[in-house]
């Protein structure tokens, strides 16, 4: 059922240095702009790479469900 990475999947905040940059975005409400979504983009790829490192199976489609992993493991075993 693991579909979207959440804050529980992120490293500890003590490992980061946070810098605030005051800029104005004319198209955003009150000059705001989103920053959280951009940081989530590489997480799914990192999880897919971790699965590849652990199992030796590469996934190219999301979500990577348990049934897809089991199916890929069976296919890998059958190809030996």
LINKAWO-V677512 format. One line per field, one symbol per residue. ss: DSSP state (H for helix, E for strand, C for the rest). psi: psi as a letter, one per 30 degrees, with the letter a starting at -180 (. if undefined). burial: + if it has 9 or more other C-alpha atoms within 8 Angstrom, else -. A space follows every 50 residues. Layout:
ss=???
psi=???
burial=???
//
This chain:
ss=CCCCCCHHHCCCHHHCCCCCCCCCCCCCHHHCCCCHHHHHHHHHHHHHHH HHHHHCCCCCCCCCCHHHHHHHHHHHHHCC
psi=gjekkafffllkffgkkkkkkjlkjfflkggllkfeeeffefeeeeeeee eeeefgkkkfklljleeeeeeeeeeeeff.
burial=----+-------------------------+--------+--++---++- ++----+------++---+--++--+----
//
